[in-house]
Amino acid sequence: MQMAYPSPKLNRTSGRWRFRKVVPAAIRSRLGKTEIVRWLGTDRDEARRRNAELHAEWEARFAALASGITVLSRKQALALAGRWYGWFVARHDDDAGTTPEGWQLSLEALQALEDTGSLLDERDISPLDERPRGPKTTQRVHAFLHDRGHLAQFFLDEGVTLAPASLPLFMEAMEDQFYAAHQRLMQLARGDYSPDERPARFPVWEPAAPASKASGAAAASGEKLTLPVLFERWKAAHPEISPGTLKVYAPSIRACDAFLSGMDVRFITEDDLWRWVKHRLEVEGVSGKTIRDNSLTALKSVLGWAASYEGGRVLTSNAAAAVKPKTPKRVRERQPNFRADEIKAVLGAALAVPDDPKNPTQAFTRRWVPWLCAYTGARVREMTQLRGVDVRQEGGVWVLDITPEAGTVKSGQARRAFLHEHLVALGFPDFVASRGPGPLFYDPERRQADAKTSQAETRALHLAKWVRDTAKLDPRLQPNHAWRHTLKTRLTEAKVEPSIRDILVGHTVKGVARSYEHVSPAVLVAELNKVPRYEVD
């Protein structure tokens, strides 16, 4: 029997139907709202259908929030799996089907998934039933069980929200019961309704009290889960994420949380995020590209993880997944590479930089980094973080090691750049020898204790301003990035083949076959030296 819900209300001015539901007083502080309002469009029948769905959805959410999050022991996990067994069989025992084949096919699909997953995970020749289950297989199997076992509905019916750490424990216990439930339904499909003795073996399910401040480590899982809290969990689960990515994501997470007044992430909807996007565009004046590439990318990553098996399925779905604002294609008003007069102005200014006893590393940066970028096509920060130990000879040529040990590297992968013969003639190796093994372009002892930006990044930002001001550059040009376009263009003009061009500037070489080709530094430098010297006189 379908529950009766309050009808949607018609706004006679706009002609749209509205859903409204009051948030229970006991959970308003955790949800950050007193009511939930959604617009349902102008079609009455569709509005009524969506109205009923939303009432059911939000009642389930209110119940979950009011009851807190359940942390399971192993015994409780088995007891809850037993509850699922009874619930699942009861859903189908009146109509288990006329033949058992359908239930058998479901079990065979699960077994095939596990066997195939094992092949993908281990790739060995040992018998399938002797292989340990790998993490990828476990993820696939649990996703299958979650779907075929209707776990989302089961948890709603039980009023249970599991802590992330408890979900794998439950899934392990529930997997055995999945097989048993299907065996029971196959029995019923054959007309055998003899008593089911299996439920008697399960412990009694006694829902644990919601986590509280007095419950130690479990307390955090029962408290309000805001975006910043979830972001910290996501960071802890992804130690490989670069500091640069975290620096981009953090402001977006804080901004969204502030706009939503600290709302619990389990109640954030797609509509909430669309309202935030509109606010950023129309009130804060943030560009659509920044919202798409920074703000929404951060939210999609964090919320998507929380909705995944690895994230404990804290969320039933990723509310940001379908938020894709349209952004007008950027109009390029000029080519992104330097023109000949701009090259002469920048490199000429760099050559003319005098020594500065008060701030020697700043002078070194202005003197050498533009030239390094001009001949390597490297990103400016990759050069400002160079250390003396990163500059070495190999096979008679000079090599620059660009490594994560020195600082931020795009994609986190180490690579090499090479010195053009002109840089050697200008004396860069001698400069490196005079500086020793440490940083070439900043002094670690001058770093401020409370600085949030690395010295290499600060150097890169200051250099961009100095280059723009000194060389009087076109404001539409990005001076720190223009060297990559410039060198790639000059390599093309020198008839260097595409794969070598990609290697020299640090672009990903396309194709799996190409990834097996490893060109020697001597050959790469010979190709680089085909680029004519920059003339600034």
JOUR-V503331 format. One record per residue. N is the residue number from 0. RES is the residue in one small letter. PHI is phi in degrees with one decimal (* if undefined). PSI is psi in degrees with one decimal (NA if undefined). OMEGA is omega in whole degrees, -180 to 180 (NA if undefined). Layout:
BEGIN
n;res;phi;psi;omega
N;RES;PHI;PSI;OMEGA
N;RES;PHI;PSI;OMEGA
END
This chain:
BEGIN
n;res;phi;psi;omega
0;m;*;127.3;-179
1;q;-78.7;134.6;-179
2;m;-72.0;143.4;178
3;a;-86.3;129.4;179
4;y;-117.7;158.1;174
5;p;-57.0;142.4;-178
6;s;-74.4;154.5;174
7;p;-68.7;154.9;-178
8;k;-105.8;141.8;-179
9;l;-93.0;128.7;172
10;n;-89.0;109.8;-171
11;r;-73.3;-16.9;178
12;t;-75.9;-48.2;-177
13;s;-94.0;-18.3;-177
14;g;79.5;10.5;-179
15;r;-99.3;149.2;176
16;w;-91.1;147.0;-175
17;r;-126.3;135.2;171
18;f;-97.4;136.3;178
19;r;-142.7;133.2;178
20;k;-141.5;129.3;-179
21;v;-78.4;134.2;177
22;v;-78.2;130.4;177
23;p;-55.7;140.0;-175
24;a;-57.0;-32.9;-174
25;a;-67.0;-22.4;-176
26;i;-118.2;9.5;-178
27;r;-63.4;-37.0;-179
28;s;-66.5;-32.2;180
29;r;-80.6;-32.8;-180
30;l;-83.8;-28.4;-180
31;g;79.7;17.5;180
32;k;-145.1;156.4;175
33;t;-102.9;-17.9;178
34;e;-154.0;159.3;178
35;i;-114.8;125.2;-179
36;v;-126.4;133.0;176
37;r;-138.4;142.4;177
38;w;-94.3;135.4;-168
39;l;-111.6;8.6;180
40;g;88.3;-169.9;-173
41;t;-104.6;-11.1;-180
42;d;-82.1;121.1;-174
43;r;-65.5;-45.3;-178
44;d;-65.0;-43.7;178
45;e;-64.2;-38.1;180
46;a;-64.4;-40.5;179
47;r;-64.4;-41.2;180
48;r;-63.6;-48.1;-180
49;r;-66.5;-34.0;179
50;n;-60.3;-46.2;179
51;a;-64.5;-42.1;179
52;e;-61.1;-43.9;-178
53;l;-67.8;-38.6;177
54;h;-61.1;-45.0;180
55;a;-65.1;-42.4;-179
56;e;-62.0;-46.8;-176
57;w;-74.8;-29.5;174
58;e;-64.3;-39.2;177
59;a;-65.6;-40.6;179
60;r;-66.0;-41.7;178
61;f;-60.8;-42.1;-178
62;a;-64.2;-42.0;-180
63;a;-63.9;-42.2;-179
64;l;-68.9;-38.2;-179
65;a;-68.1;-33.9;-177
66;s;-86.4;-12.2;179
67;g;81.9;-171.9;-177
68;i;-107.1;137.3;-176
69;t;-95.6;129.2;174
70;v;-105.1;122.9;-173
71;l;-97.2;142.5;162
72;s;-87.4;173.1;179
73;r;-64.1;-38.1;178
74;k;-65.1;-42.2;179
75;q;-66.5;-34.9;178
76;a;-61.8;-42.4;178
77;l;-67.1;-39.3;179
78;a;-63.6;-41.9;180
79;l;-68.9;-36.5;176
80;a;-62.9;-35.7;176
81;g;-64.7;-38.4;176
82;r;-62.0;-40.8;179
83;w;-63.6;-42.7;180
84;y;-54.8;-50.7;180
85;g;-63.7;-40.3;-180
86;w;-64.1;-44.8;-176
87;f;-68.4;-45.1;180
88;v;-64.0;-40.6;-179
89;a;-63.2;-31.4;179
90;r;-63.8;-25.8;-170
91;h;-121.5;-5.5;-171
92;d;-68.6;-23.7;177
93;d;-77.1;-20.5;-178
94;d;-145.4;66.3;-177
95;a;-78.1;-1.7;-180
96;g;99.1;160.0;-178
97;t;-85.8;-18.8;178
98;t;-132.4;153.4;-179
99;p;-83.6;-3.5;-172
100;e;-61.1;-37.6;-178
101;g;-60.2;-42.8;178
102;w;-69.1;-35.1;178
103;q;-65.2;-39.9;179
104;l;-61.6;-37.7;178
105;s;-62.8;-41.8;177
106;l;-66.5;-39.3;178
107;e;-65.4;-35.5;177
108;a;-64.0;-40.4;178
109;l;-65.7;-43.2;-180
110;q;-65.2;-41.1;178
111;a;-63.8;-39.1;178
112;l;-61.6;-43.7;-179
113;e;-66.2;-42.6;-180
114;d;-64.2;-45.4;179
115;t;-65.7;-42.1;179
116;g;-60.8;-38.0;179
117;s;-64.1;-40.3;178
118;l;-61.4;-40.1;180
119;l;-69.4;-33.1;-176
120;d;-78.8;-51.1;-171
121;e;-94.4;-36.4;180
122;r;53.2;45.4;177
123;d;-118.5;-177.0;-175
124;i;-112.3;12.8;177
125;s;-74.6;158.2;180
126;p;-56.8;145.2;-176
127;l;-57.6;-41.2;-174
128;d;-76.4;-3.0;178
129;e;-102.5;-4.6;-177
130;r;-84.1;139.9;173
131;p;-71.4;145.1;180
132;r;-73.9;125.9;179
133;g;-82.6;168.7;-177
134;p;-64.1;-34.2;179
135;k;-67.7;-40.6;178
136;t;-63.7;-44.7;179
137;t;-57.2;-43.2;-180
138;q;-62.3;-43.5;-179
139;r;-66.6;-43.1;-179
140;v;-64.3;-44.5;-179
141;h;-66.3;-35.8;176
142;a;-64.2;-39.6;178
143;f;-63.0;-46.5;-180
144;l;-63.8;-39.0;180
145;h;-61.4;-40.1;-178
146;d;-76.8;-54.3;-176
147;r;-70.8;-25.3;179
148;g;-88.7;1.0;178
149;h;52.6;46.1;-174
150;l;-67.7;-32.4;179
151;a;-59.0;-44.3;180
152;q;-70.2;-37.8;179
153;f;-60.9;-46.2;-179
154;f;-64.4;-37.0;177
155;l;-65.2;-43.8;-180
156;d;-63.9;-35.5;-180
157;e;-83.4;-14.2;-176
158;g;68.1;34.2;-175
159;v;-113.5;132.3;170
160;t;-121.9;112.8;-175
161;l;-82.3;143.4;171
162;a;-65.0;148.1;-177
163;p;-52.4;-40.9;-177
164;a;-70.5;-18.8;-178
165;s;-88.5;-19.8;-176
166;l;-63.4;-46.3;178
167;p;-60.0;-35.9;179
168;l;-63.2;-43.7;178
169;f;-66.1;-43.3;-177
170;m;-62.0;-37.7;178
171;e;-62.1;-44.5;179
172;a;-70.3;-36.5;-175
173;m;-72.4;-27.6;-177
174;e;-59.7;-44.9;178
175;d;-61.7;-37.9;-179
176;q;-72.1;-24.8;176
177;f;-62.4;-46.8;177
178;y;-61.7;-45.5;-178
179;a;-63.3;-41.1;180
180;a;-63.4;-39.6;180
181;h;-70.1;-35.3;176
182;q;-63.1;-40.6;178
183;r;-63.6;-42.6;-179
184;l;-69.7;-32.0;174
185;m;-64.3;-38.8;178
186;q;-62.3;-45.1;179
187;l;-64.8;-38.3;180
188;a;-63.6;-25.8;177
189;r;-84.6;-0.2;178
190;g;89.8;11.5;-179
191;d;-95.3;102.4;-179
192;y;-106.4;31.6;177
193;s;-63.8;155.1;-175
194;p;-55.1;142.5;178
195;d;-93.1;113.1;-178
196;e;-88.0;-7.7;-174
197;r;-64.1;-42.6;-176
198;p;-56.3;-25.3;-177
199;a;-68.3;-19.1;-177
200;r;-81.9;-13.1;-175
201;f;-84.5;145.9;172
202;p;-63.3;158.2;178
203;v;-71.6;131.6;179
204;w;-78.7;116.1;177
205;e;-122.8;99.4;-178
206;p;-52.9;130.3;178
207;a;-69.4;149.9;176
208;a;-64.1;145.4;178
209;p;-54.8;143.9;179
210;a;-59.1;140.8;-180
211;s;-132.8;175.1;-179
212;k;-62.8;-23.9;-179
213;a;-82.7;-6.0;-174
214;s;-95.3;18.9;173
215;g;67.1;-127.4;-173
216;a;-63.9;-27.2;-179
217;a;-73.8;-13.1;-174
218;a;-61.3;-39.7;-175
219;a;-62.2;-34.1;-177
220;s;-71.8;-19.6;-179
221;g;-97.6;-4.8;-179
222;e;-86.3;173.0;179
223;k;-58.8;130.4;-177
224;l;-104.9;98.0;-179
225;t;-92.1;170.0;179
226;l;-59.3;-46.1;179
227;p;-60.8;-38.0;179
228;v;-65.2;-44.5;178
229;l;-63.7;-37.6;179
230;f;-61.3;-40.5;178
231;e;-64.7;-38.7;177
232;r;-64.1;-43.0;180
233;w;-61.7;-42.6;178
234;k;-62.0;-42.9;-180
235;a;-63.1;-33.2;-180
236;a;-82.0;-10.8;-178
237;h;-130.6;67.4;-179
238;p;-64.8;-15.4;-179
239;e;-80.1;-10.7;-179
240;i;-64.2;134.0;-176
241;s;-71.7;151.8;176
242;p;-57.4;-32.8;179
243;g;-63.9;-41.1;178
244;t;-65.0;-43.4;179
245;l;-61.9;-36.9;-179
246;k;-67.0;-31.4;178
247;v;-78.4;-40.8;-176
248;y;-70.7;-41.4;-171
249;a;-55.7;-47.8;-180
250;p;-62.1;-34.7;179
251;s;-67.4;-40.8;179
252;i;-63.1;-44.4;-180
253;r;-65.5;-40.8;-178
254;a;-65.2;-43.0;179
255;c;-66.2;-41.6;179
256;d;-62.2;-40.6;180
257;a;-65.9;-41.6;-180
258;f;-63.6;-37.7;-178
259;l;-90.0;10.3;176
260;s;56.1;41.4;176
261;g;69.3;29.6;-179
262;m;-61.3;145.0;174
263;d;-62.7;132.3;-175
264;v;-62.5;-23.5;-179
265;r;-71.1;-7.3;-179
266;f;-120.5;5.8;176
267;i;-75.9;130.8;-179
268;t;-113.5;169.5;177
269;e;-59.7;-38.8;179
270;d;-62.1;-39.1;177
271;d;-58.8;-42.7;-177
272;l;-72.9;-33.5;175
273;w;-64.2;-38.7;177
274;r;-63.6;-38.2;179
275;w;-66.1;-42.6;178
276;v;-59.8;-45.1;179
277;k;-61.5;-41.4;178
278;h;-61.9;-43.4;-180
279;r;-63.4;-39.7;-179
280;l;-71.4;-50.4;-169
281;e;-90.3;-30.0;-177
282;v;-100.9;-48.5;-177
283;e;-84.2;-17.1;178
284;g;73.5;23.4;178
285;v;-76.1;139.8;-178
286;s;-69.5;152.5;179
287;g;-61.6;-36.1;180
288;k;-65.0;-42.2;179
289;t;-64.4;-40.6;178
290;i;-63.6;-43.9;-178
291;r;-67.9;-48.5;-172
292;d;-82.6;-27.8;-177
293;n;-108.6;-63.8;-173
294;s;-60.6;-53.9;-176
295;l;-74.8;-31.6;176
296;t;-61.5;-41.3;178
297;a;-62.2;-48.4;-178
298;l;-65.1;-41.8;-180
299;k;-63.2;-37.9;180
300;s;-66.4;-48.4;-175
301;v;-71.9;-48.3;-180
302;l;-68.6;-35.1;178
303;g;-63.6;-40.6;177
304;w;-63.3;-41.9;-179
305;a;-65.4;-24.8;179
306;a;-91.0;-1.5;-177
307;s;-95.3;170.3;177
308;y;-62.7;-43.7;-179
309;e;-59.7;-33.4;180
310;g;-87.5;6.3;177
311;g;81.6;9.4;-178
312;r;48.5;45.6;174
313;v;-61.1;-33.0;178
314;l;-111.2;149.9;178
315;t;-81.0;-21.1;179
316;s;-159.6;166.1;178
317;n;-93.9;104.8;-176
318;a;-64.0;-20.5;-177
319;a;-89.6;-9.2;-171
320;a;-57.5;-40.4;-175
321;a;-98.1;6.3;180
322;v;-85.5;99.6;-176
323;k;-134.0;81.7;-179
324;p;-65.9;141.9;178
325;k;-77.5;130.7;179
326;t;-120.4;132.9;180
327;p;-62.9;140.9;179
328;k;-64.1;131.9;-177
329;r;-66.2;133.4;178
330;v;-88.2;119.1;179
331;r;-82.8;115.9;-175
332;e;-92.2;-10.3;175
333;r;-160.2;164.1;177
334;q;-67.1;145.5;-175
335;p;-80.0;-7.2;180
336;n;-91.5;162.3;178
337;f;-71.0;143.8;169
338;r;-84.7;167.2;-175
339;a;-59.1;-42.4;-179
340;d;-68.4;-32.2;179
341;e;-71.4;-38.7;176
342;i;-59.4;-47.3;-179
343;k;-63.1;-39.0;-179
344;a;-67.3;-43.5;-177
345;v;-70.7;-51.7;-176
346;l;-70.5;-31.6;176
347;g;-65.5;-41.8;177
348;a;-64.2;-36.5;179
349;a;-65.6;-42.2;179
350;l;-63.8;-28.6;-175
351;a;-87.6;0.5;-178
352;v;-68.1;124.2;179
353;p;-83.3;163.6;174
354;d;-64.2;150.0;-180
355;d;-131.9;96.8;-178
356;p;-59.0;-29.6;-178
357;k;-75.7;-33.3;-180
358;n;-141.6;69.2;-173
359;p;-61.7;-37.7;-176
360;t;-68.7;-28.4;176
361;q;-66.0;-41.7;178
362;a;-65.5;-40.4;178
363;f;-60.6;-40.7;-179
364;t;-62.3;-48.1;-178
365;r;-66.8;-32.0;-177
366;r;-74.9;-43.4;-169
367;w;-106.0;-35.4;-172
368;v;-63.7;-41.7;176
369;p;-57.2;-39.6;179
370;w;-69.1;-40.2;178
371;l;-61.3;-45.0;179
372;c;-64.6;-36.3;-178
373;a;-63.3;-34.8;-176
374;y;-103.5;-11.1;178
375;t;-110.8;-22.8;-175
376;g;69.1;12.5;-179
377;a;-72.2;158.3;174
378;r;-69.5;146.3;-172
379;v;-59.0;-42.4;-178
380;r;-66.1;-29.0;176
381;e;-64.4;-27.4;178
382;m;-87.3;-40.1;-179
383;t;-69.1;-16.3;178
384;q;-97.1;3.8;180
385;l;-59.4;143.5;174
386;r;-115.5;160.7;178
387;g;-58.7;-35.3;-179
388;v;-68.1;-16.7;-179
389;d;-84.3;-7.4;-178
390;v;-107.7;119.4;-175
391;r;-150.3;167.3;175
392;q;-102.0;140.6;177
393;e;-144.0;119.0;179
394;g;63.4;30.9;177
395;g;84.4;4.3;178
396;v;-125.8;162.6;-178
397;w;-92.5;132.9;-177
398;v;-122.8;140.6;173
399;l;-109.3;119.3;176
400;d;-88.0;115.9;177
401;i;-100.5;105.4;-171
402;t;-127.8;153.2;176
403;p;-62.7;-20.1;178
404;e;-64.0;-31.4;-178
405;a;-82.7;-25.3;-178
406;g;161.9;-156.8;-176
407;t;-71.9;130.8;175
408;v;-129.0;130.8;-178
409;k;-59.9;133.1;-178
410;s;72.4;-3.1;177
411;g;72.9;10.1;-177
412;q;-104.4;131.0;178
413;a;-67.9;149.5;175
414;r;-151.7;178.4;-180
415;r;-121.2;148.1;168
416;a;-122.6;170.0;-172
417;f;-136.1;150.0;-178
418;l;-89.2;124.7;172
419;h;-67.0;150.6;-178
420;e;-57.9;-27.5;180
421;h;-68.1;-38.0;178
422;l;-64.7;-36.8;177
423;v;-65.3;-43.7;180
424;a;-64.1;-33.5;179
425;l;-72.7;-13.6;175
426;g;99.8;19.5;-179
427;f;-62.6;-42.7;177
428;p;-58.4;-36.8;178
429;d;-66.4;-37.9;177
430;f;-62.1;-43.2;-180
431;v;-61.8;-43.0;180
432;a;-60.8;-34.7;-179
433;s;-72.8;-18.3;-175
434;r;-95.6;-17.4;-179
435;g;83.5;-168.8;-173
436;p;-79.7;-12.3;-175
437;g;-82.4;-168.7;-180
438;p;-56.5;138.5;-178
439;l;-85.6;-29.6;-168
440;f;-122.5;11.2;172
441;y;-154.1;160.6;-179
442;d;-108.7;109.8;-178
443;p;-56.6;-27.6;-178
444;e;-72.2;-14.9;-180
445;r;-95.2;4.6;179
446;r;-72.2;133.4;178
447;q;-77.6;141.8;-174
448;a;-60.7;-33.9;-176
449;d;-98.5;14.1;-178
450;a;-68.2;134.6;179
451;k;-99.7;-13.4;-180
452;t;-110.1;137.7;180
453;s;-65.6;154.9;179
454;q;-64.0;-35.1;179
455;a;-64.3;-40.8;179
456;e;-67.5;-41.2;178
457;t;-60.8;-42.5;178
458;r;-60.0;-43.1;-178
459;a;-64.0;-41.8;-180
460;l;-66.0;-44.1;179
461;h;-65.0;-37.2;180
462;l;-64.7;-40.9;180
463;a;-59.8;-42.8;179
464;k;-65.6;-43.2;-179
465;w;-62.9;-44.8;180
466;v;-62.3;-45.2;-178
467;r;-62.9;-44.6;-178
468;d;-71.1;-41.9;-175
469;t;-72.5;-42.7;-177
470;a;-89.9;-0.6;180
471;k;53.3;54.2;-174
472;l;-77.3;157.3;173
473;d;-58.1;125.1;-178
474;p;-62.5;-16.9;179
475;r;-80.2;-9.6;-178
476;l;-91.8;139.9;174
477;q;-98.3;97.9;-170
478;p;-61.3;-35.6;-178
479;n;-70.4;-27.2;-177
480;h;-99.7;-17.0;-174
481;a;-64.6;-25.7;-180
482;w;-65.4;-32.0;178
483;r;-63.6;-44.0;177
484;h;-64.9;-39.6;-176
485;t;-65.9;-48.1;-178
486;l;-66.4;-40.2;179
487;k;-60.5;-38.2;178
488;t;-65.8;-44.3;-179
489;r;-68.5;-33.9;176
490;l;-65.2;-38.9;177
491;t;-63.7;-44.6;180
492;e;-64.0;-28.1;179
493;a;-84.7;4.6;177
494;k;63.3;34.2;172
495;v;-79.2;135.4;-174
496;e;-66.7;152.5;-172
497;p;-54.8;-43.7;-177
498;s;-64.3;-36.1;178
499;i;-70.1;-38.4;177
500;r;-58.7;-44.1;-179
501;d;-62.1;-43.3;180
502;i;-62.6;-44.1;-175
503;l;-64.9;-34.9;-179
504;v;-98.6;-0.2;176
505;g;83.5;23.0;174
506;h;-84.9;151.4;179
507;t;-65.5;128.8;178
508;v;-75.3;127.3;-174
509;k;-79.7;138.0;175
510;g;96.5;138.6;179
511;v;-64.2;-41.3;-178
512;a;-59.7;-39.3;-180
513;r;-63.4;-29.7;-177
514;s;-68.2;-13.1;178
515;y;-89.5;-3.9;-179
516;e;-93.7;126.9;-178
517;h;-126.3;103.4;-175
518;v;-86.1;138.4;-178
519;s;-70.2;151.2;178
520;p;-55.9;-36.9;-179
521;a;-62.7;-41.4;179
522;v;-68.2;-41.0;-179
523;l;-64.1;-42.3;180
524;v;-67.4;-36.8;177
525;a;-60.6;-40.1;178
526;e;-69.4;-39.2;179
527;l;-62.8;-37.3;-178
528;n;-71.0;-7.6;173
529;k;-69.0;-20.5;177
530;v;-72.2;124.2;-179
531;p;-61.5;152.1;177
532;r;-63.6;145.9;174
533;y;-74.7;128.1;178
534;e;-102.6;123.4;-177
535;v;-118.1;-3.1;-180
536;d;-76.1;NA;NA
END
